[in-house]
Amino acid sequence: MREFTRSLADVAGYRLDWTSGGTAAEARNALYVARDVEVLERFYPGLTEERAMATDVRNEYQAWWSLEKLRVPRGAPDRHASPGGPSFGGSAGPASPAWDNRREQKMADEEERQYVDYECKDHIVTIAMNRPEKLNAVSDEVVRQLIAAMRRFDADPDAWVAILCGRGRAFCSGADVLQRQLRSREEFERLGGPQGHGANSGDLLTQSVNYKPVICAVHGYVLGLGTGMMLDCDLIVAEEGTKLQITETSRGLGAAKHWAQMHFRNAGAFGDDVVLTGRYFTAEEAHAANVINRLAPKGKVMEVAWQLARQVASNPPLSVRATVRTRRFTLAQYTREAAFQMAPLKLYLSEDFHEAALAFKEKRKPRAFKGR
């Protein structure tokens, strides 16, 4: 705890004298005061204690108050504000500019990181998610970079076919739960769902101008949002042993879109099964049910995807694109109708969804669902 507070104070350019027992005690109080739900409510209106404890909001608040209480210019006597908690009337002063700058820099670094690789060779583009440390969990920024890559592919006259894949041990572990599914209620209402502005993964293939074919090459794990992206693609190659799951069911979000995608691929009974149970299923099962197009041996998924891409690219491109345009139009009708049915329910505001997302974050089983 001391090292944590010391580092915050040092970044802000302040001195901490740990020879003073009062300083340590005040630091300790500062670091744990955010447990008080009334303080949380005043600092972040509408925020619940449970929500704050599950996110970085609490840490953000703790850092702010620690620095305000322990703010002492270097070389000055070790004086502290009076005990009793932070003042919201202005006496505590604004948050430290140095801390604000550090937070802004961290956000800027996240936005500047390249999460998506793009390479074009022999009319075939490889678009690879590159966040292997998170099993390619999809944050808002990942989606925005994927959309930019798809637009680049669509506009490039030398690019005829794309392969969408993921680096590391998995194609995609789904949505970034901490960012997208543990937002405040106010954020969900403002955004109309878990996705951020301009970060809807459903837009990846729906904003095409030239309707070039996209092959999805999956391996390892394909979960939740990753399954949805896969099913949106025109062709699918999966490595043997790949595990897939429609996690939206167990998370409380509903899986109507995935149900529509499954039925579009004539996997009706199988689709009903995996959508309503939310169970894992394998690439072999999916192939037998017509969900995916080709199975690849272990370690050969990109090789098989490239073989398929070359076959597609050997045809007149305008002929291929005419078929892709019709296919995507028809699929969009299915998924739009499903989304229309789901929208009024606003399941992302339900208590069950909040509990399921929180349980995932805390690595525990969800408490009993309430149906509300």
SEMARVO-553869 format. One record per residue (C-alpha): x, y, z; residue number from 1. Coordinates in steps of 0.1 Angstrom, whole numbers, plus 5000, padded with zeros to 4 digits. Example, Ala and Ser with C-alpha at 12.3 -4.5 7.8 and 13.67 -1.06 7.14 Angstrom:
2
      u      v      w   ronu
   5123   4955   5078      1
   5137   4989   5071      2
//
This chain:
372
      u      v      w   ronu
   5000   5000   5000      1
   5028   5024   5009      2
   5046   5017   4976      3
   5014   5023   4957      4
   5008   5057   4974      5
   5045   5066   4972      6
   5045   5061   4935      7
   5014   5082   4930      8
   5028   5110   4951      9
   5062   5108   4933     10
   5046   5110   4899     11
   5027   5141   4910     12
   5059   5157   4922     13
   5051   5156   4960     14
   5071   5144   4990     15
   5060   5117   5014     16
   5076   5115   5048     17
   5070   5079   5060     18
   5086   5087   5094     19
   5053   5103   5103     20
   5028   5077   5116     21
   5000   5101   5108     22
   5011   5102   5071     23
   5009   5064   5068     24
   4976   5063   5086     25
   4961   5090   5064     26
   4974   5072   5033     27
   4958   5040   5044     28
   4925   5058   5051     29
   4927   5074   5017     30
   4932   5041   4999     31
   4902   5025   5015     32
   4877   5053   5019     33
   4861   5045   4985     34
   4844   5016   5002     35
   4819   5041   5015     36
   4790   5040   4991     37
   4779   5075   5000     38
   4813   5089   4991     39
   4812   5069   4958     40
   4777   5082   4950     41
   4788   5118   4955     42
   4821   5114   4936     43
   4805   5094   4907     44
   4767   5100   4907     45
   4748   5069   4901     46
   4777   5046   4908     47
   4771   5017   4931     48
   4797   5003   4955     49
   4796   4969   4938     50
   4803   4985   4905     51
   4831   5006   4918     52
   4848   4977   4935     53
   4848   4958   4902     54
   4865   4984   4881     55
   4893   5009   4880     56
   4869   5037   4891     57
   4878   5029   4927     58
   4915   5030   4921     59
   4910   5063   4902     60
   4892   5078   4931     61
   4917   5065   4957     62
   4946   5079   4938     63
   4929   5113   4936     64
   4922   5116   4973     65
   4956   5102   4983     66
   4974   5129   4964     67
   4951   5156   4976     68
   4955   5147   5013     69
   4993   5141   5010     70
   5001   5169   4987     71
   5032   5186   5001     72
   5057   5205   4979     73
   5092   5190   4980     74
   5112   5205   5008     75
   5081   5218   5026     76
   5070   5207   5061     77
   5049   5176   5062     78
   5014   5190   5068     79
   4981   5174   5059     80
   4945   5183   5055     81
   4923   5178   5084     82
   4909   5142   5088     83
   4873   5133   5080     84
   4873   5126   5043     85
   4874   5146   5012     86
   4856   5179   5008     87
   4833   5183   4978     88
   4828   5219   4984     89
   4861   5229   4969     90
   4885   5229   4999     91
   4903   5198   4987     92
   4912   5215   4954     93
   4912   5200   4919     94
   4927   5166   4911     95
   4965   5167   4905     96
   4973   5179   4870     97
   5002   5154   4869     98
   4979   5125   4876     99
   4954   5137   4850    100
   4982   5139   4825    101
   4993   5104   4834    102
   4958   5090   4829    103
   4954   5108   4795    104
   4988   5095   4784    105
   4978   5059   4793    106
   4946   5063   4773    107
   4965   5078   4744    108
   4990   5049   4744    109
   4961   5024   4743    110
   4946   5042   4713    111
   4979   5043   4695    112
   4988   5007   4700    113
   4984   4986   4668    114
   4959   4958   4676    115
   4953   4948   4640    116
   4979   4938   4614    117
   4973   4943   4577    118
   4993   4926   4548    119
   4985   4922   4511    120
   5001   4897   4489    121
   4990   4882   4455    122
   4956   4899   4458    123
   4950   4883   4492    124
   4949   4904   4524    125
   4956   4891   4559    126
   4938   4910   4586    127
   4951   4897   4620    128
   4939   4907   4654    129
   4971   4911   4675    130
   4963   4912   4712    131
   4975   4877   4721    132
   4980   4885   4758    133
   4942   4889   4761    134
   4935   4861   4736    135
   4924   4888   4712    136
   4896   4901   4735    137
   4878   4928   4716    138
   4878   4963   4730    139
   4863   4993   4714    140
   4897   5002   4699    141
   4902   4968   4685    142
   4868   4971   4667    143
   4877   5005   4654    144
   4910   4992   4640    145
   4892   4962   4624    146
   4867   4985   4608    147
   4896   5007   4594    148
   4913   4976   4581    149
   4882   4964   4564    150
   4877   4998   4547    151
   4913   4997   4535    152
   4907   4963   4521    153
   4875   4973   4504    154
   4891   5004   4488    155
   4923   4987   4477    156
   4920   4978   4440    157
   4949   4952   4444    158
   4930   4934   4472    159
   4905   4908   4461    160
   4901   4884   4491    161
   4907   4889   4528    162
   4915   4864   4555    163
   4905   4875   4590    164
   4925   4857   4618    165
   4939   4861   4652    166
   4975   4860   4666    167
   4985   4838   4695    168
   4966   4809   4711    169
   4931   4819   4701    170
   4911   4836   4673    171
   4891   4856   4698    172
   4880   4852   4734    173
   4850   4876   4729    174
   4844   4911   4741    175
   4867   4928   4765    176
   4844   4923   4796    177
   4861   4949   4818    178
   4857   4976   4792    179
   4825   4967   4774    180
   4803   4948   4799    181
   4811   4966   4832    182
   4802   5001   4821    183
   4780   5022   4844    184
   4742   5022   4837    185
   4745   5057   4824    186
   4771   5046   4799    187
   4749   5017   4787    188
   4719   5040   4783    189
   4739   5066   4764    190
   4756   5041   4741    191
   4726   5019   4736    192
   4746   4988   4745    193
   4780   4975   4755    194
   4798   4988   4724    195
   4814   5022   4723    196
   4806   5049   4696    197
   4819   5037   4662    198
   4829   5003   4677    199
   4801   4980   4667    200
   4816   4947   4655    201
   4784   4941   4634    202
   4795   4969   4611    203
   4827   4952   4600    204
   4812   4938   4568    205
   4780   4958   4564    206
   4796   4991   4553    207
   4812   4977   4521    208
   4813   4995   4488    209
   4828   4967   4467    210
   4816   4936   4486    211
   4849   4916   4484    212
   4848   4882   4500    213
   4862   4877   4536    214
   4874   4843   4549    215
   4875   4838   4586    216
   4903   4815   4598    217
   4898   4804   4634    218
   4917   4783   4659    219
   4920   4778   4697    220
   4890   4795   4711    221
   4862   4814   4694    222
   4839   4829   4720    223
   4809   4853   4721    224
   4816   4884   4700    225
   4843   4864   4682    226
   4817   4838   4672    227
   4795   4866   4658    228
   4823   4880   4637    229
   4832   4846   4624    230
   4795   4839   4614    231
   4793   4872   4596    232
   4822   4863   4573    233
   4815   4848   4538    234
   4836   4816   4543    235
   4849   4799   4575    236
   4880   4777   4580    237
   4885   4762   4614    238
   4914   4743   4629    239
   4905   4708   4643    240
   4899   4709   4680    241
   4888   4746   4680    242
   4863   4753   4708    243
   4835   4777   4702    244
   4808   4792   4724    245
   4780   4817   4722    246
   4786   4833   4756    247
   4759   4859   4752    248
   4733   4834   4765    249
   4750   4827   4798    250
   4761   4863   4801    251
   4724   4875   4800    252
   4726   4894   4768    253
   4706   4871   4746    254
   4719   4855   4714    255
   4692   4863   4689    256
   4718   4875   4663    257
   4737   4843   4666    258
   4705   4823   4663    259
   4697   4842   4630    260
   4733   4836   4617    261
   4730   4799   4625    262
   4696   4796   4607    263
   4710   4815   4577    264
   4736   4788   4574    265
   4709   4761   4576    266
   4721   4749   4610    267
   4687   4752   4626    268
   4685   4724   4651    269
   4722   4726   4660    270
   4719   4764   4662    271
   4689   4761   4686    272
   4710   4738   4708    273
   4741   4758   4711    274
   4723   4792   4714    275
   4698   4781   4741    276
   4723   4761   4761    277
   4753   4783   4757    278
   4775   4752   4757    279
   4809   4748   4742    280
   4809   4731   4708    281
   4838   4720   4686    282
   4849   4728   4651    283
   4841   4692   4641    284
   4805   4696   4654    285
   4802   4729   4636    286
   4815   4715   4603    287
   4790   4686   4605    288
   4762   4711   4610    289
   4772   4732   4580    290
   4783   4761   4602    291
   4818   4762   4589    292
   4831   4755   4554    293
   4864   4736   4559    294
   4883   4719   4586    295
   4921   4723   4588    296
   4945   4700   4605    297
   4963   4712   4637    298
   4987   4740   4628    299
   4974   4743   4592    300
   4945   4767   4595    301
   4962   4796   4577    302
   4976   4772   4550    303
   4940   4759   4543    304
   4926   4794   4544    305
   4952   4806   4518    306
   4943   4776   4496    307
   4906   4786   4497    308
   4915   4823   4492    309
   4935   4814   4460    310
   4905   4794   4447    311
   4882   4823   4452    312
   4907   4849   4438    313
   4912   4828   4406    314
   4876   4838   4395    315
   4866   4871   4379    316
   4864   4895   4409    317
   4832   4912   4398    318
   4814   4879   4395    319
   4825   4869   4430    320
   4815   4903   4445    321
   4780   4901   4430    322
   4774   4869   4449    323
   4789   4883   4481    324
   4767   4914   4478    325
   4735   4892   4476    326
   4747   4869   4504    327
   4754   4898   4528    328
   4721   4915   4520    329
   4702   4884   4528    330
   4721   4877   4560    331
   4716   4913   4571    332
   4679   4909   4568    333
   4680   4880   4592    334
   4702   4898   4617    335
   4684   4931   4615    336
   4651   4914   4623    337
   4667   4897   4653    338
   4682   4930   4665    339
   4648   4947   4661    340
   4632   4921   4683    341
   4659   4923   4709    342
   4664   4961   4711    343
   4633   4970   4733    344
   4644   4944   4759    345
   4676   4963   4768    346
   4691   4932   4784    347
   4724   4950   4790    348
   4705   4969   4818    349
   4693   4938   4835    350
   4705   4927   4870    351
   4712   4892   4856    352
   4736   4906   4830    353
   4754   4928   4856    354
   4758   4898   4879    355
   4771   4875   4851    356
   4796   4900   4839    357
   4808   4908   4875    358
   4811   4870   4882    359
   4833   4866   4851    360
   4855   4895   4863    361
   4858   4880   4898    362
   4864   4845   4885    363
   4834   4829   4904    364
   4801   4814   4896    365
   4772   4838   4892    366
   4748   4841   4921    367
   4712   4829   4915    368
   4697   4848   4886    369
   4665   4868   4893    370
   4649   4871   4859    371
   4652   4909   4860    372
//
